[in-house]
Amino acid sequence: MRPLLEDRWAHGVVLLTASVLLDFAVFYFVATVWRQTQEDEAPPRPQLRRVPTWTLIVANTAPASPPWPP
């Protein structure tokens, strides 16, 4: 069986794409670790109220139940 894009894609393009994706992953991993190690002040309190628990339960269980009996 022949590879799907063997004739259309140069091997270098595939390696470049993989390298770019890996570079992004490494960059964001390092940025996340650096951000966690920085000592910042406490995050600001949100100005919005929490969504009531009962609305979350209804919203997450209602679509799972069919509208008619099976």
N, C-alpha and C positions, 0 to 999 in steps of 0.2 A: 504494500500500500504506500502511495506517495504522499508526502506532506501536503496539506491543503494550499498553503501560500508559498510554496517553494519557488515558483517561477516569478512571482510578483514582488516579493519582499526580499531585499538584500539582507544578508545576515547582520550587517552593521546596523541597519535600522532597528532590528529586533533587539540587539545589544544596547543600542542607545536608549530605546524606550525603557528597557528593564533598568538601565542605570539611572535614568531620570526618576523613575518611580522609587527605586531604592534610596536615592539621594533625598527625595522628599520625605520618605519614611524616617530616615535617620535624622534629618533636620528637625522634624516635628517631635521626635522622641527626645532629642537633646534639649530642645526648647521647653518641653514639658518638664523634664527633670530639673532644668535650670530654674524654671518658674516655681517649682515646688520647694527648691532649696532657698529661695529668697525670703527674707523675713519682711512681710508687709504688715500693715495695720489690718485690723479686722475688716472684713468686707462690709459695705454699707447695708443697712437694713432695707429690705424691699418696701416699696410704698403701697403694694397691693396686698389684699387679704388673701388667705389661702382658700382654695376651692373646697367646699364642704365634702367630707368623705363620702356621704351618701350619693352625691351626684357622680363621683368617680366610679362608684360601684355600679350604679345604674347604667352609666355610659359604657362600661366595659362588659357588662353581662347581657344587656339587652340585644345587641346585634348577634350574640352567640346563640340565642334561642330562636328557633324558627317561628314564624307568625302563625303557623297552623300545626295541628298534631300530625305526627308521621303516619 
